[in-house]
Amino acid sequence: MEQERLLSPKQLSEIVGLSPAQIRALMNDGRLEFIAISSKTKRLTMSGWERFQKNATKVKSCESEITAAN
C-alpha cells in the first residue's frame, strides 16, 4: 500500500493556487482536514483537498431555476 504524500500549507498553496494564509485559515475553520504531527506542525494531503473541494462546491439545482423563473 502506497502512502499519500504529506504537504505543508505552503506546498499545497503552490499546487492549488491559494496563499498559505488562505490554506491555514481553512484549516483553522475546520473546513480543510489536516494531520497534526505536533502542536506546531500540521500536514495536508491532496485527497483532503479534493474532499474539501467536493464539499465546498455548490451546484444550483434545475428545480430552483424553474421556481425562480416562474
N, C-alpha and C positions, 0 to 999 in steps of 0.2 A: 504494500500500500504506500503510495507516494504522499508525502506531507505537503500541504499547501505552504507557499512562501509567506512569511510574516513581513509586513511592511510598516515602516514608521509613518506617522501622519504626513511628513514631508514627501516621502516616496510615493504614497498614494495620491497626494495632491498633484504631483508632477504627472502621474498617469492619467488622472481623471480631469485635470484642468481647473481645479479649485485651489484656493490658497490653503496653506497648512492651518491657518487660523479658522477657516471655514470648516475644515475637517475636524479640528479639535472641538469646535462649537457643536457639531453634530454628535460627537462622542459624549460631550458633557450633557447634552439634552437627552441622551439615551436613545437617539434615533439611529445611530450607527454603532453596531456592535464591535467590540474590541476584546483583545486578550490582555489582561493585566499581568505583566511579567514581574513587576514590582510596583511599589506605590507611585513611582515616578515614570516607569517605563510601560507604555501601552503600545500594542501592535495590532495591525488590522490585516484582513485578508481580502482578496478580490471577491470571494464568494460572499463575504459580509457586505461588501459594497454593492454587489448585484442584488442581494436581498433588500438592501436599503432602497435602491432604485425601483425595484418592483413594488415595494410597499408605499413609496412616496409618489409614484406615478398615478395621477388621477385621469380617468377616461370619462369623458362626458357621454352619457348613455343616449341612445337614439330616442328613447321614450321621453326624456326630459326636453329634448329638442322639439319633439312633436307638441308637447304640452305648452312650451314657450311660444310656438308659432301660432297656436290657437288662441 
